[in-house]
């Protein structure tokens, strides 16, 4: 996991809808809020989706998965990935 992955996961963990559920984000929005290039964010989001930490809902739309939430709240250890 890269430093950018951690930053992306932290942003997605903080991005919630009015009900407190992870909100849907585009790489451009994540890029604007993390300082990483949009193309790189898209690549990392696809990588994180391949590992079950984010969900790709459709092309270019991502949100934190249940597994990603577990990683962020500490109930899933990074060594268990």
FIGU-117609 format. One record per residue: residue in three letters; x negated, z negated, y negated of N, C-alpha, C, O in turn. Coordinates in steps of 0.001 Angstrom, whole numbers, padded with zeros to 6 digits, always signed. Layout:
<nodes>
ALAXZYXZYXZYXZY...
</nodes>
This chain:
<nodes>
UNK-000846+000000+001161+000000+000000+000000-000904+000000-001241-001855-000776-001335UNK-000587+000878-002174-001384+000997-003393-000844+000070-004488+000258-000470-004385UNK-001648-000093-005528-001193-000879-006685+000047-000231-007301+000947-000930-007767UNK+000096+001101-007303+001275+001802-007831+002508+001492-006990+003599+001327-007535UNK+002352+001412-005677+003484+001076-004807+004059-000284-005182+005276-000454-005252UNK+003183-001242-005422+003632-002584-005796+004388-002532-007124+005443-003150-007268UNK+003846-001795-008089+004496-001673-009393+005866-001007-009260+006833-001436-009890UNK+005944+000029-008448+007222+000729-008226+008227-000214-007563+009380-000294-007987UNK+007793-000917-006536+008690-001857-005858+009140-002971-006798+010303-003374-006762UNK+008247-003468-007629+008626-004503-008595+009665-003976-009578+010627-004673-009901UNK+009473-002737-010057+010457-002151-010971+011809-001982-010281+012843-002356-010833UNK+011798-001418-009070+013051-001207-008348+013736-002533-008014+014965-002610-008003UNK+012957-003563-007746+013520-004874-007460+014217-005454-008698+015247-006118-008581UNK+013659-005204-009864+014238-005716-011107+015419-004877-011589+016274-005378-012320UNK+015474-003604-011186+016527-002688-011648+017791-002914-010820+017881-002471-009675UNK+018748-003597-011402+019982-003966-010694+021206-003455-011434+021186-003310-012657UNK+022286-003178-010681+023540-002804-011310+024290-004075-011728+023782-005184-011560UNK+025482-003909-012264+026232-005061-012786+026621-006046-011686+026910-007207-011978UNK+026634-005608-010439+026964-006496-009317+025727-007153-008699+025837-007934-007754UNK+024553-006829-009242+023325-007407-008728+022686-006633-007594+021696-007082-007016UNK+023236-005476-007270+022682-004631-006215+021574-003739-006783+021589-003426-007973UNK+020617-003329-005950+019578-002417-006434+020211-001144-007003+021065-000527-006368UNK+019787-000769-008189+020354+000425-008816+019564+001664-008417+018417+001578-007979UNK+020195+002799-008575+019610+004091-008228+018747+004552-009399+019185+004543-010549UNK+017529+004949-009094+016581+005360-010128+015937+006694-009769+015765+007023-008595UNK+015592+007443-010789+014851+008700-010632+013365+008447-010897+013019+007528-011640UNK+012492+009245-010304+011064+009081-010580+010722+009117-012071+009808+008416-012508UNK+011438+009919-012854+011140+009984-014288+011415+008643-014969+010660+008235-015852UNK+012478+007957-014575+012796+006646-015139+011762+005616-014697+011302+004798-015494UNK+011405+005669-013414+010386+004746-012904+009067+004996-013632+008382+004050-014020UNK+008714+006253-013816+007487+006629-014521+007487+006088-015942+006496+005508-016387UNK+008586+006272-016653+008688+005795-018037+008501+004286-018133+008014+003785-019147UNK+008881+003563-017095+008841+002100-017116+007614+001491-016466+007367+000294-016613UNK+006838+002297-015748+005654+001758-015067+004348+002329-015584+003284+001763-015336UNK+004413+003440-016298+003203+004055-016818+002503+005001-015854+001465+005570-016190UNK+003061+005176-014658+002493+006122-013694+003122+007497-013907+004276+007596-014322UNK+002371+008545-013627+002860+009913-013796+004077+010167-012905+004141+009684-011775UNK+005035+010928-013425+006282+011189-012710+006027+011807-011339+006628+011386-010351UNK+005152+012792-011270+004878+013450-009990+004309+012449-008986+004693+012451-007816UNK+003401+011601-009441+002806+010592-008564+003865+009590-008111+003878+009190-006947UNK+004747+009185-009012+005832+008263-008642+006711+008892-007568+007092+008221-006609UNK+007035+010171-007721+007835+010857-006707+007157+010850-005345+007805+010612-004325UNK+005848+011113-005328+005093+011093-004075+005114+009693-003450+005330+009541-002247UNK+004888+008684-004279+004856+007313-003766+006246+006872-003296+006357+006159-002298UNK+007296+007281-003991+008657+006931-003558+008957+007549-002198+009556+006897-001343UNK+008551+008790-001988+008754+009416-000678+007974+008659+000393+008480+008447+001496UNK+006757+008254+000077+005948+007471+001016+006626+006131+001319+006705+005723+002478UNK+007108+005457+000290+007789+004172+000486+009077+004360+001288+009446+003495+002082UNK+009756+005482+001085+010967+005776+001862+010614+006009+003331+011339+005571+004223UNK+009503+006696+003578+009057+006914+004963+008787+005607+005689+008893+005539+006914UNK+008437+004562+004933+008151+003252+005513+009320+002279+005387+009179+001091+005678UNK+010477+002787+004952+011695+001981+004921+011792+000974+003792+012657+000098+003824UNK+010924+001077+002792+010949+000105+001697+011868+000534+000551+012354-000306-000207UNK+012100+001822+000429+013102+002337-000506+013984+003323+000249+013599+003857+001290UNK+015156+003548-000289+016080+004535+000272+016096+005749-000639+016199+005615-001858UNK+015995+006932-000049+016181+008156-000818+017628+008568-000597+018000+008998+000495UNK+018441+008433-001637+019874+008699-001505+020170+010182-001529+021049+010661-000812UNK+019452+010895-002338+019472+012348-002375+018187+012755-003068+017409+011899-003489UNK+017965+014027-003187+016689+014463-003767+016503+013850-005157+017329+014027-006053UNK+015390+013124-005303+015044+012571-006603+015800+011326-007011+015780+010959-008186UNK+016464+010667-006083+017183+009427-006395+016835+008373-005353+017016+008577-004152UNK+016332+007246-005838+015830+006190-004958+016379+004835-005379+016745+004616-006533UNK+016423+003934-004402+016702+002525-004689+015986+001680-003648+015609+002163-002580UNK+015810+000419-003979+015158-000515-003080+016027-000712-001836+017237-000903-001952UNK+015427-000668-000660+016156-000879+000593+016231-002368+000903+015607-003185+000224UNK+016993-002712+001923+017049-004108+002366+015663-004592+002768+015278-005721+002462UNK+014925-003745+003444+013568-004119+003858+012662-004309+002638+011823-005210+002614UNK+012837-003463+001638+012082-003616+000402+012421-004914-000306+011542-005583-000851UNK+013710-005270-000295+014123-006550-000886+013484-007721-000141+013051-008695-000757UNK+013429-007621+001179+012810-008691+001972+011328-008826+001637+010807-009938+001553UNK+010656-007704+001449+009248-007747+001069+009096-008415-000297+008202-009239-000492UNK+009956-008065-001227+009839-008598-002575+010204-010078-002657+009659-010801-003491UNK+011112-010531-001807+011470-011962-001872+010600-012827-000956+010773-014045-000899UNK+009668-012194-000244+008724-012935+000571+009163-013204+002000+008408-013800+002767UNK+010358-012783+002376+010804-013014+003747+010210-011995+004737+010325-012175+005949UNK+009585-010943+004230+008844-009976+005050+007404-009960+004539+007157-009717+003357UNK+006481-010216+005421+005066-010256+005044+004485-008855+005060+004807-008079+005960UNK+003639-008500+004095+003039-007159+004070+002321-006785+005370+002265-005606+005718UNK+001778-007754+006086+001113-007460+007354+002086-006974+008417+001669-006366+009403UNK+003395-007237+008230+004410-006837+009197+004920-005423+008968+005797-004953+009693UNK+004382-004747+007972+004834-003379+007684+004252-002391+008664+004527-001195+008571
</nodes>
